[in-house]
Amino acid sequence: MGNIYFRKEAEEWNQAFPVGNGFLGAMVFGNVAKERIQVNEDSVWSGGFSNRVNPDAGRYLEKIRECLFEGNVQEAEKLAEQSMYATSPNMRVYQPLGDIWIRFMDQEAERKLVRDESGLPYLKESAAEVEAYQRILNLEQAVGKIEYCVGRTKWNREFFASNPAKVAMYSICAESGEDINLEISATRKDNRSGRGVSFCDRILAEENQYIWLEGSSGGRKGIGFAMGVRVCSCGGRQYQMGSRIIVEKARKVLVCFTGRTTFRSAEPKQWCRELPVLGVRLSDLEE
């Protein structure tokens, strides 16, 4: 086993690099101007428990067999459709937990209003002039790296997921000590008009370092979920604004994130908050 290399940013989901720890996963796109990290937790499903078993299935099984043995396939098919098909037309489907966005404000060239394949408008950030860009996924260590140069500054990003710590991490630094200025936010699905329901009840920044995304997956007794993001920085200034965390003139930034649902814990947000890694000290980054 070795490495997977890309010389450009991921243009769509299949080109992003995956990391995971068994229950938590992330797809990292490697965008220079605005990084996207799509997060999933394997118990996020649409709705709550649903028993779709048709109660008449056993009662008509013998009759359907008799029709088949007699060669009356059409009657057997009709009875099977009426008595054996699920009573609810839709099964529960797997859903993503949320997206983490890291906007590198000094690495944007411009923002353009463009339209996607559906004709809906959105702002797209294009990166400043970048050289020597590469994304690397180490298949033996399960660690991803992003390296590139803007001007004379080489930027390094690294990401991985830990099973013992129950989190994933994304670090950012510049080799020449260049100031790091960025904005971190979270969303779930696409909240723009015509893109479907996100079932996200709130996104909240707390204590100038946390972002919490919470919601319920819809339907009666739908699964509740929470995604917790912790931002740590060395040097500079870090503060919250709305549901975002702003970092200015930092030397190094570490983003830790995790997720939980009511399928596993009664209080998903509390479970996330009590993880030791989400309480990491800023001084730990200096080591």
C-alpha positions as CSV (number, residue, x, y, z in Angstrom):
1,M,0.0,0.0,0.0
2,G,1.2,3.5,-0.7
3,N,-0.2,7.0,-1.4
4,I,-2.9,8.5,-3.6
5,Y,-1.9,11.8,-5.2
6,F,-4.0,14.5,-6.8
7,R,-2.6,17.7,-8.3
8,K,-5.8,19.7,-8.0
9,E,-8.7,20.3,-5.7
10,A,-11.7,17.9,-5.6
11,E,-14.3,19.1,-8.1
12,E,-17.0,16.7,-6.8
13,W,-17.6,14.2,-4.0
14,N,-15.9,11.2,-5.6
15,Q,-12.6,13.0,-5.8
16,A,-12.5,14.0,-2.1
17,F,-10.3,12.1,0.3
18,P,-12.0,10.0,3.0
19,V,-10.9,9.4,6.6
20,G,-12.9,7.7,9.3
21,N,-12.7,5.9,12.6
22,G,-15.5,3.3,12.5
23,F,-18.5,5.5,13.2
24,L,-17.4,8.9,12.1
25,G,-16.3,9.8,8.6
26,A,-15.2,12.8,6.6
27,M,-14.7,13.6,3.0
28,V,-12.1,16.3,2.6
29,F,-12.2,18.3,-0.7
30,G,-8.9,20.1,-0.4
31,N,-10.1,23.5,-1.7
32,V,-7.6,26.3,-1.3
33,A,-9.9,29.3,-0.9
34,K,-12.8,27.6,0.9
35,E,-12.2,24.1,2.3
36,R,-15.2,21.7,2.5
37,I,-15.3,18.8,5.0
38,Q,-18.4,16.7,4.6
39,V,-19.0,14.8,7.9
40,N,-21.1,11.7,8.5
41,E,-22.0,9.5,11.5
42,D,-23.2,6.1,10.7
43,S,-26.4,6.2,12.8
44,V,-27.9,9.3,11.1
45,W,-31.0,8.0,9.4
46,S,-34.2,9.8,8.2
47,G,-37.1,9.5,10.6
48,G,-37.4,7.2,13.6
49,F,-38.2,3.6,14.0
50,S,-40.7,2.2,11.4
51,N,-42.2,-1.3,11.2
52,R,-42.9,-1.8,7.5
53,V,-43.9,-5.5,7.8
54,N,-47.3,-6.2,6.2
55,P,-49.4,-8.0,8.9
56,D,-51.2,-10.0,6.2
57,A,-48.1,-11.6,4.7
58,G,-48.3,-14.9,6.6
59,R,-52.0,-15.2,6.2
60,Y,-51.9,-15.2,2.4
61,L,-48.6,-17.0,1.9
62,E,-50.3,-20.4,1.3
63,K,-52.8,-19.0,-1.1
64,I,-50.1,-17.4,-3.2
65,R,-48.2,-20.7,-3.3
66,E,-51.4,-22.5,-4.5
67,C,-51.9,-19.9,-7.3
68,L,-48.3,-20.4,-8.4
69,F,-48.6,-24.2,-8.4
70,E,-51.8,-23.9,-10.5
71,G,-50.1,-21.6,-13.0
72,N,-52.2,-18.6,-12.0
73,V,-49.2,-16.2,-11.9
74,Q,-51.3,-13.0,-12.3
75,E,-53.5,-13.8,-9.3
76,A,-50.4,-14.7,-7.2
77,E,-48.7,-11.4,-8.2
78,K,-51.8,-9.5,-7.2
79,L,-52.1,-11.2,-3.8
80,A,-48.4,-10.7,-3.2
81,E,-48.7,-7.0,-4.0
82,Q,-51.6,-6.6,-1.6
83,S,-50.5,-8.7,1.3
84,M,-46.6,-8.8,1.2
85,Y,-45.5,-5.3,0.1
86,A,-44.4,-3.0,2.9
87,T,-47.2,-1.0,4.5
88,S,-45.1,2.2,4.4
89,P,-43.9,3.1,0.9
90,N,-40.6,4.5,2.0
91,M,-37.7,2.9,3.9
92,R,-35.4,4.9,6.1
93,V,-32.5,6.3,4.3
94,Y,-28.9,7.2,5.4
95,Q,-28.2,10.9,5.7
96,P,-25.0,13.1,6.1
97,L,-24.4,14.8,9.4
98,G,-23.2,18.1,8.2
99,D,-20.5,20.2,6.4
100,I,-17.7,22.2,7.9
101,W,-16.4,25.1,5.8
102,I,-13.0,26.8,6.3
103,R,-12.7,30.0,4.4
104,F,-9.2,31.2,3.9
105,M,-9.8,34.9,3.6
106,D,-6.2,35.8,2.4
107,Q,-6.3,33.1,-0.3
108,E,-9.3,34.2,-2.2
109,A,-8.9,35.9,-5.6
110,E,-12.5,36.8,-6.1
111,R,-16.1,35.7,-5.5
112,K,-18.3,35.3,-8.5
113,L,-22.1,34.8,-8.7
114,V,-22.5,31.6,-10.8
115,R,-25.3,29.1,-11.4
116,D,-25.2,25.4,-10.8
117,E,-26.6,22.6,-12.9
118,S,-30.1,23.3,-11.7
119,G,-29.9,27.0,-12.6
120,L,-29.8,28.2,-9.0
121,P,-27.3,31.0,-8.2
122,Y,-24.5,30.8,-5.6
123,L,-21.3,32.6,-4.7
124,K,-18.2,30.7,-5.7
125,E,-14.8,31.5,-4.3
126,S,-11.8,31.2,-6.6
127,A,-8.3,30.8,-5.1
128,A,-5.4,33.2,-5.4
129,E,-2.6,32.1,-7.7
130,V,-1.4,28.7,-6.3
131,E,1.7,26.7,-7.2
132,A,2.9,23.2,-6.4
133,Y,-0.5,22.0,-5.2
134,Q,-0.9,18.4,-4.2
135,R,-3.2,16.3,-2.1
136,I,-1.8,13.1,-0.6
137,L,-3.7,10.3,1.1
138,N,-1.4,7.8,2.9
139,L,-3.2,4.5,2.8
140,E,-1.1,2.9,5.5
141,Q,-1.3,5.6,8.1
142,A,-4.8,6.9,7.0
143,V,-3.6,10.5,7.1
144,G,-4.3,13.0,4.4
145,K,-2.2,16.0,3.5
146,I,-2.6,19.1,1.4
147,E,0.4,21.2,0.3
148,Y,0.6,24.2,-1.9
149,C,2.4,27.6,-2.2
150,V,0.8,31.1,-2.4
151,G,3.6,33.5,-3.3
152,R,6.6,32.5,-1.2
153,T,4.6,30.8,1.5
154,K,4.2,27.1,1.6
155,W,1.0,26.0,3.3
156,N,0.5,22.6,5.0
157,R,-2.8,21.0,6.0
158,E,-3.2,17.6,7.6
159,F,-6.2,15.5,8.6
160,F,-7.0,12.2,10.1
161,A,-9.7,10.4,12.3
162,S,-9.0,8.7,15.6
163,N,-11.0,5.8,17.0
164,P,-9.7,6.0,20.6
165,A,-10.3,9.8,20.7
166,K,-13.6,9.5,18.8
167,V,-12.9,12.6,16.7
168,A,-11.4,13.8,13.5
169,M,-8.8,16.5,13.2
170,Y,-7.7,19.0,10.6
171,S,-4.6,21.1,11.1
172,I,-3.4,24.2,9.3
173,C,0.0,25.9,9.3
174,A,2.4,27.9,7.1
175,E,6.1,27.0,7.0
176,S,7.3,30.6,7.0
177,G,5.2,31.7,9.9
178,E,2.7,33.5,7.7
179,D,-0.4,34.7,9.6
180,I,-3.5,32.5,9.3
181,N,-6.7,34.3,8.8
182,L,-9.8,32.2,8.3
183,E,-13.5,31.8,9.1
184,I,-15.1,28.5,10.1
185,S,-18.8,27.7,9.7
186,A,-21.1,24.7,9.6
187,T,-24.1,23.8,7.5
188,R,-26.3,20.7,6.9
189,K,-27.3,19.7,3.4
190,D,-28.2,22.8,1.3
191,N,-30.4,25.4,2.8
192,R,-30.9,27.3,-0.4
193,S,-34.5,27.4,-1.9
194,G,-35.4,24.3,-3.8
195,R,-32.7,22.1,-2.3
196,G,-34.8,20.1,0.2
197,V,-35.2,20.1,3.9
198,S,-32.1,20.1,6.1
199,F,-33.8,19.2,9.4
200,C,-31.3,21.4,11.1
201,D,-32.8,23.1,14.2
202,R,-29.9,25.4,15.1
203,I,-26.3,26.2,14.5
204,L,-24.7,28.0,17.4
205,A,-21.2,29.3,18.2
206,E,-20.2,29.2,21.9
207,E,-17.3,30.4,24.0
208,N,-15.4,31.8,21.0
209,Q,-14.2,28.2,20.1
210,Y,-17.2,25.8,19.6
211,I,-19.7,25.4,16.8
212,W,-22.7,23.2,17.5
213,L,-25.0,21.9,14.8
214,E,-28.2,20.2,16.1
215,G,-31.4,18.9,14.7
216,S,-33.8,15.9,14.3
217,S,-34.1,13.9,11.1
218,G,-37.8,14.4,10.7
219,G,-40.8,12.1,11.1
220,R,-42.3,10.8,14.3
221,K,-39.6,10.3,16.9
222,G,-36.9,11.1,14.3
223,I,-33.3,10.5,15.3
224,G,-31.7,13.6,16.9
225,F,-28.2,14.5,16.0
226,A,-25.4,16.9,17.0
227,M,-22.1,17.8,15.4
228,G,-19.5,19.5,17.5
229,V,-16.6,21.5,16.1
230,R,-13.8,22.9,18.3
231,V,-11.4,25.5,16.9
232,C,-8.0,25.9,18.6
233,S,-5.4,28.5,17.5
234,C,-1.9,29.6,18.5
235,G,-1.2,33.3,18.6
236,G,-3.4,36.0,17.1
237,R,-7.1,36.4,17.9
238,Q,-10.0,34.0,17.9
239,Y,-13.7,35.0,18.4
240,Q,-17.2,34.1,17.4
241,M,-19.6,36.0,15.2
242,G,-23.1,34.7,14.7
243,S,-22.7,31.0,14.1
244,R,-19.1,31.3,12.9
245,I,-15.6,31.3,14.5
246,I,-13.1,33.8,13.2
247,V,-9.4,33.4,13.5
248,E,-7.0,36.3,12.8
249,K,-3.2,36.3,12.6
250,A,-2.7,32.9,14.1
251,R,0.5,30.8,13.7
252,K,-1.3,27.4,13.7
253,V,-5.0,26.3,13.7
254,L,-6.4,22.9,14.7
255,V,-10.1,22.0,14.0
256,C,-11.5,19.0,15.9
257,F,-14.9,17.6,15.2
258,T,-17.2,14.8,16.0
259,G,-20.9,13.8,16.0
260,R,-23.4,11.7,17.8
261,T,-27.1,10.8,17.6
262,T,-29.9,9.7,19.9
263,F,-29.6,6.2,18.5
264,R,-26.4,5.9,20.7
265,S,-26.8,8.6,23.4
266,A,-29.7,10.4,25.0
267,E,-27.9,13.7,24.9
268,P,-25.7,13.9,21.7
269,K,-24.4,17.4,22.3
270,Q,-23.4,16.6,25.9
271,W,-21.6,13.4,24.8
272,C,-19.6,15.4,22.2
273,R,-18.7,18.1,24.7
274,E,-17.4,15.6,27.3
275,L,-14.9,14.1,24.9
276,P,-11.4,14.9,26.3
277,V,-10.0,15.9,22.9
278,L,-12.7,18.6,22.4
279,G,-11.3,20.1,25.6
280,V,-7.7,20.3,24.3
281,R,-5.6,23.2,25.6
282,L,-4.4,25.8,23.1
283,S,-0.9,25.3,24.6
284,D,-0.9,21.7,23.4
285,L,-0.5,23.0,19.8
286,E,2.9,24.4,20.7
287,E,4.3,20.9,21.5
